[in-house]
Amino acid sequence: MLSLHRGAAGHVLRRYQAGATKPLGALPILSRGERDAETAAMAVPVFGAEDALLGALSLSGPIGRFDDARVSAKSAQPTEAGPSLSRELGGGAAWP
């Protein structure tokens, strides 16, 4: 079990937990070295029926590969996959 107070996926799960009415805001959520000094991640929420939070879609790897240029280049992948997966699971209205 991992704490939800660290890591990109944990931040997503806390931010969009049941009853949260916060707008999506800037996505993906990024973390660098929060769980492990050598690991970074970006994550987006995945919604199901009635836009209930089902989980987080995360992309992670060595922190050296998460420099600003690569994060900028790769951030489109989870932000496109999150809404697509959410729609396939019966949700997605929360996505713009």
N, C-alpha and C positions, 0 to 999 in steps of 0.2 A: 504494500500500500504506500502510495506517495502523497505527500501533502498537496493540497490544491492551492497553496499560497506561493508556490514556485513553479516555474516552467510555463511555457506558452500555452500548452493544453490546459494546465491547471487554472491559469488566468481566464481562459475562455469559459471553462466549466463554472467558475465562480461568477463571472460577469453575467452569464446568461442562465443561471440556475432558475429553477421553478419560481415563478412569481416576479422575476426581474422584468422590469419594463423599460430597460435602457435601450436607446437606439444602437444600431450596430456599431457606429463610430468607425474609427480607423482600423482596417483589417489588412493583412493578418496581424495578429498580436505576436510580438517578437520577444524572445528571451535569449540572453547570452550568459552562459556560465552560472545560471541560477541553481540548477540541480547538480551539475558537475562542471567544474572549472573548464573542462575541455569540450563542452557540448553546447550547442545553440539550437534553437527551434523557432518555427513560426507556426501558428495555428489559427483556424477559423471554426466557428460553430457549425453544427449540422442539426437541422430541425426536421421533425416528422409531422405527423397529423396534428392539426390545431397549433402548429408551430411550436410544439413542445421540444425542448432541447433533448437531442438524442446522444450527443457526444461532441468531440472535437476531432477535426481532421488536422494532423500535424505533419510537418516536414522537419526532420532534425538531422544533425550531422556534426562533424568536427567544427569547433568554433572558428578555426582558421578559414573555413569555407563560407562563413557568414559575414564577410566584409560588406560594407554598404553597397558596393556595386553589384555583388551577387544577390544580396537580399532584394535590391531594387529589381533586378532582372528576373528573379524567381518568384516574387510575391504574387504575380498574376496567376500562377498555377493553383495555389490553394484558394485564392479569392474567386476563381472561376469554378473550381471543383466543388467548393462548399455549397453554393446555390444549386448546382446541377445535382449533386447527391441528395440534397434536401428535397428537391422536387421529385426525384425518383422514389423517395421515402414518404411522399405524401405531404410534404411541407414546403416551405420556401417563401411564403408570403412576407416573412420578416425581412427577407433580402430585398434590397432596392432593385 
